[in-house]
Amino acid sequence: MKIIERQKAIKLRRQGSTYAEIRKLLKVSKGSLSLWLRKIPYVPTGLSIEKRRLASINSGQVLHKRKMQRITRIKEKAKQEISKIKPIELKLLGAMAY
């Protein structure tokens, strides 16, 4: 049994470390951590709260950037398709939409 790792994990958890941080440091499975730390509550530190806040902001920015890229691609494709439509067809489409 990994007694030393367990003691380190408990100490880190009491200091406010997350499972992911502990797993990275001690190289133990999530299942082991779950067994070892189930009675120890997670109390986030100011640093971990700030990390989560920044991660949330970054995630939102990445998603927004992807969305804007997708919209740009769709607009470009639409411009290409519209340029192929004859003027009379475009008038008919406009009349149908009206």
Backbone as JSON, one array per atom type, in Angstrom:
{
  "sequence": "MKIIERQKAIKLRRQGSTYAEIRKLLKVSKGSLSLWLRKIPYVPTGLSIEKRRLASINSGQVLHKRKMQRITRIKEKAKQEISKIKPIELKLLGAMAY",
  "N": [[0.83, -1.18, 0.0], [0.4, 2.29, -0.57], [1.49, 4.14, 1.61], [2.98, 6.45, 2.22], [2.41, 8.11, 0.02], [-0.31, 8.38, 0.45], [-0.41, 9.82, 2.87], [0.83, 12.19, 2.03], [-1.04, 13.0, 0.15], [-3.3, 13.5, 1.73], [-2.33, 15.62, 3.25], [-1.91, 17.54, 1.24], [-4.52, 17.86, 0.33], [-5.78, 18.99, 2.54], [-4.55, 21.39, 2.44], [-5.84, 22.57, 0.42], [-5.63, 21.62, -2.18], [-6.64, 20.33, -5.38], [-8.08, 17.24, -6.71], [-6.95, 16.79, -9.23], [-4.56, 18.27, -9.13], [-3.22, 16.96, -7.05], [-3.03, 14.37, -8.11], [-1.32, 14.88, -10.23], [1.04, 15.61, -8.93], [1.64, 13.39, -7.22], [1.28, 11.16, -8.78], [-0.78, 9.15, -8.68], [-3.74, 7.11, -8.91], [-7.07, 8.32, -9.64], [-9.04, 6.91, -8.38], [-7.74, 5.86, -6.12], [-7.2, 8.23, -4.76], [-9.79, 9.03, -4.26], [-10.65, 7.11, -2.43], [-8.85, 7.55, -0.31], [-9.32, 10.2, 0.4], [-11.99, 10.68, 0.91], [-13.27, 11.47, 3.28], [-12.27, 13.91, 3.81], [-12.95, 17.19, 3.5], [-13.17, 19.4, 0.66], [-11.7, 22.45, 0.63], [-11.43, 25.25, -1.0], [-8.58, 27.28, -1.8], [-7.57, 30.73, -1.98], [-5.94, 30.98, -4.21], [-6.62, 28.72, -5.78], [-9.25, 29.31, -6.34], [-8.94, 31.59, -7.89], [-7.55, 30.47, -10.05], [-9.55, 28.85, -11.14], [-11.39, 30.82, -11.89], [-9.95, 32.25, -13.85], [-9.57, 30.17, -15.68], [-12.18, 29.73, -16.48], [-12.77, 32.15, -17.74], [-10.88, 32.09, -19.84], [-11.77, 29.84, -21.2], [-14.27, 30.69, -22.09], [-13.44, 32.72, -23.83], [-12.05, 31.26, -25.77], [-14.13, 29.67, -26.8], [-15.76, 31.7, -27.84], [-14.08, 32.75, -29.8], [-13.87, 30.54, -31.56], [-16.54, 30.38, -32.36], [-16.86, 32.83, -33.72], [-15.05, 32.44, -35.83], [-16.31, 30.33, -37.13], [-18.7, 31.58, -37.93], [-17.65, 33.47, -39.7], [-16.61, 31.77, -41.7], [-19.02, 30.65, -42.62], [-20.31, 32.94, -43.62], [-18.57, 33.64, -45.71], [-18.84, 31.41, -47.38], [-21.55, 31.66, -48.0], [-21.49, 34.08, -49.45], [-20.08, 33.22, -51.69], [-21.89, 31.39, -52.75], [-24.12, 33.02, -53.27], [-23.11, 34.71, -55.21], [-23.25, 33.15, -57.45], [-25.86, 33.13, -58.21], [-28.24, 34.18, -60.55], [-29.28, 37.53, -61.53], [-32.1, 37.76, -62.04], [-33.1, 35.51, -60.76], [-32.45, 36.16, -58.18], [-34.13, 38.36, -57.77], [-36.6, 37.05, -57.85], [-36.34, 35.38, -55.61], [-36.24, 37.33, -53.63], [-38.79, 38.42, -53.9], [-40.34, 36.22, -53.16], [-39.59, 35.97, -50.51], [-40.61, 38.28, -49.49]],
  "CA": [[0.0, 0.0, 0.0], [1.16, 3.53, -0.7], [1.23, 4.89, 2.83], [3.6, 7.78, 2.13], [1.62, 8.89, -0.93], [-1.59, 8.68, 1.09], [-0.19, 10.9, 3.83], [1.07, 13.41, 1.26], [-2.31, 13.38, -0.47], [-4.13, 14.07, 2.79], [-1.76, 16.92, 3.59], [-2.18, 18.45, 0.12], [-5.97, 18.13, 0.29], [-6.07, 19.92, 3.64], [-4.01, 22.7, 2.03], [-6.73, 23.11, -0.6], [-5.32, 21.12, -3.52], [-7.68, 19.55, -6.04], [-7.66, 15.89, -7.09], [-6.08, 16.88, -10.4], [-3.25, 18.74, -8.69], [-2.61, 15.9, -6.26], [-2.69, 13.29, -9.04], [-0.17, 15.31, -11.01], [2.22, 15.59, -8.06], [1.95, 12.08, -6.62], [1.13, 10.12, -9.8], [-1.65, 8.07, -8.21], [-5.02, 7.11, -9.63], [-8.18, 9.08, -9.07], [-9.74, 5.99, -7.49], [-7.0, 5.83, -4.85], [-7.45, 9.51, -4.08], [-11.17, 9.03, -3.79], [-10.69, 6.3, -1.21], [-8.05, 8.16, 0.74], [-9.73, 11.56, 0.75], [-13.45, 10.83, 0.93], [-13.74, 12.11, 4.51], [-11.61, 15.21, 3.94], [-13.67, 18.13, 2.62], [-12.38, 20.29, -0.19], [-11.86, 23.86, 0.96], [-10.54, 25.9, -1.97], [-7.79, 28.43, -1.36], [-7.72, 31.89, -2.86], [-5.22, 30.69, -5.46], [-7.38, 27.78, -6.6], [-10.45, 30.04, -6.8], [-8.47, 32.46, -8.97], [-7.26, 29.61, -11.2], [-10.84, 28.48, -11.74], [-11.97, 32.01, -12.52], [-9.2, 32.5, -15.07], [-9.86, 29.09, -16.62], [-13.52, 29.98, -17.0], [-12.66, 33.28, -18.67], [-10.16, 31.63, -21.02], [-12.64, 28.92, -21.9], [-15.26, 31.51, -22.77], [-12.78, 33.41, -24.93], [-11.77, 30.26, -26.8], [-15.4, 29.32, -27.43], [-16.19, 32.86, -28.62], [-13.2, 32.83, -30.99], [-14.3, 29.48, -32.46], [-17.85, 30.76, -32.91], [-16.66, 33.9, -34.69], [-14.42, 31.83, -36.99], [-17.35, 29.55, -37.81], [-19.59, 32.55, -38.57], [-16.91, 34.03, -40.84], [-16.6, 30.74, -42.76], [-20.38, 30.54, -43.16], [-20.57, 34.14, -44.42], [-17.78, 33.53, -46.94], [-19.48, 30.39, -48.22], [-22.8, 32.24, -48.48], [-21.13, 35.04, -50.49], [-19.73, 32.46, -52.89], [-23.11, 30.8, -53.31], [-24.97, 34.1, -53.78], [-22.52, 35.25, -56.44], [-23.61, 32.25, -58.55], [-27.29, 33.3, -58.52], [-28.5, 35.2, -61.58], [-30.08, 38.65, -60.99], [-33.54, 37.5, -62.1], [-33.4, 34.55, -59.7], [-32.35, 36.9, -56.91], [-35.37, 39.13, -57.63], [-37.66, 36.12, -57.52], [-36.13, 34.98, -54.21], [-36.63, 38.48, -52.81], [-40.25, 38.52, -53.95], [-40.89, 35.11, -52.36], [-39.33, 36.25, -49.11], [-41.49, 39.37, -49.1]],
  "C": [[0.87, 1.25, 0.0], [0.89, 4.45, 0.48], [1.78, 6.31, 2.74], [2.81, 8.67, 1.19], [0.28, 9.29, -0.32], [-1.46, 9.84, 2.06], [0.05, 12.24, 3.13], [-0.22, 13.93, 0.64], [-3.23, 14.05, 0.55], [-3.64, 15.47, 3.15], [-2.08, 17.95, 2.49], [-3.66, 18.83, 0.07], [-6.35, 19.14, 1.38], [-5.54, 21.32, 3.33], [-4.84, 23.32, 0.9], [-6.44, 22.66, -2.02], [-6.48, 20.3, -4.08], [-7.15, 18.15, -6.34], [-6.67, 15.94, -8.25], [-4.66, 17.31, -10.01], [-2.51, 17.65, -7.92], [-2.17, 14.74, -7.16], [-1.43, 13.62, -9.83], [1.12, 15.22, -10.19], [2.62, 14.18, -7.63], [1.86, 10.92, -7.61], [0.39, 8.89, -9.26], [-2.99, 8.19, -8.93], [-6.07, 7.92, -8.89], [-8.96, 8.2, -8.09], [-9.06, 5.9, -6.12], [-7.25, 7.11, -4.06], [-8.85, 9.55, -3.5], [-11.31, 8.24, -2.49], [-9.99, 6.99, -0.04], [-8.66, 9.46, 1.27], [-11.23, 11.76, 0.91], [-13.98, 11.54, 2.17], [-13.15, 13.51, 4.71], [-12.29, 16.18, 2.98], [-12.71, 18.99, 1.82], [-12.7, 21.73, 0.18], [-10.9, 24.61, 0.05], [-9.82, 27.1, -1.35], [-8.06, 29.57, -2.32], [-7.07, 31.65, -4.21], [-6.02, 29.76, -6.35], [-8.67, 28.43, -7.13], [-10.07, 30.93, -7.98], [-8.15, 31.65, -10.23], [-8.54, 29.2, -11.92], [-11.47, 29.64, -12.48], [-11.28, 32.3, -13.85], [-9.46, 31.42, -16.12], [-11.23, 29.28, -17.26], [-13.5, 31.1, -18.03], [-12.0, 32.83, -19.96], [-11.02, 30.7, -21.85], [-13.68, 29.69, -22.7], [-14.67, 32.23, -23.97], [-12.49, 32.46, -26.08], [-13.05, 29.9, -27.54], [-15.9, 30.47, -28.31], [-15.38, 32.97, -29.91], [-13.61, 31.77, -32.01], [-15.62, 29.84, -33.14], [-17.69, 31.82, -33.98], [-15.99, 33.36, -35.96], [-15.45, 31.05, -37.81], [-18.31, 30.48, -38.56], [-18.93, 33.15, -39.81], [-16.88, 33.05, -42.01], [-17.97, 30.62, -43.42], [-20.7, 31.73, -44.05], [-19.82, 34.08, -45.76], [-18.41, 32.53, -47.9], [-20.79, 30.93, -48.8], [-22.54, 33.25, -49.59], [-20.81, 34.34, -51.8], [-20.97, 31.89, -53.56], [-24.01, 31.87, -53.92], [-24.43, 34.66, -55.09], [-22.87, 34.39, -57.66], [-25.06, 32.42, -59.0], [-27.45, 34.43, -59.54], [-29.39, 36.3, -60.98], [-31.59, 38.39, -61.0], [-33.97, 36.52, -61.01], [-33.38, 35.24, -58.33], [-33.6, 37.73, -56.68], [-36.54, 38.23, -57.24], [-37.56, 35.65, -56.05], [-36.58, 36.1, -53.27], [-38.15, 38.62, -52.76], [-40.9, 37.42, -53.11], [-40.71, 35.39, -50.86], [-40.26, 37.34, -48.6], [-42.88, 38.84, -48.84]]
}
